[in-house]
């Protein structure tokens, strides 16, 4: 777990991320989460922290990330992993689409 806590991406966190960035989750994934895009990276981290504090701002997260050398890279890596897991949980169905089952 990051020094900033656990990152969680439920429906509301993803909605906040879309609203803040104007990009959809599949666009983030298609861009391979450019860690050097500090605005996007900090916003992804922020969205994953909203479950703890709904009034948290991106600037406050930026201040937290400045507190320790290397904290941004660590937090971004953990946030990206949590985001991908949430995306798969919310958007990728494990059930076969009706009519596509393999028949013996």
Steps between C-alpha positions, in 0.01 A plus 500: 500500500619850418604741773195699388270209581298261290377605156144401412326560170128443525240649272511842669881522486497415130225756439707764682806407294305530173356835610840636605690388190243480222635154415342158530662201675575327170687812387725481808567135435568564132759761594669255740468744789770749411662544841692805379169682447501640854154656468342173393702293747412719795134500394493119478652479849248758628201308363621183672512683833152654484343204681686617813422871466243625248615862542865425415644714218761420237718780641488343847610168349783682321614643834493151654706364211764771556553383859748227411739425216369226271150505648338604170650206310404254774146633534449519124607138454263378770215723382538382138490137612189561713333688213562216254361245748190716554455552126508125444258441787253765379524475123630158401245223526616152591171355380481388137269706284176313437525296184882487502542198728722225365300184437650151489 
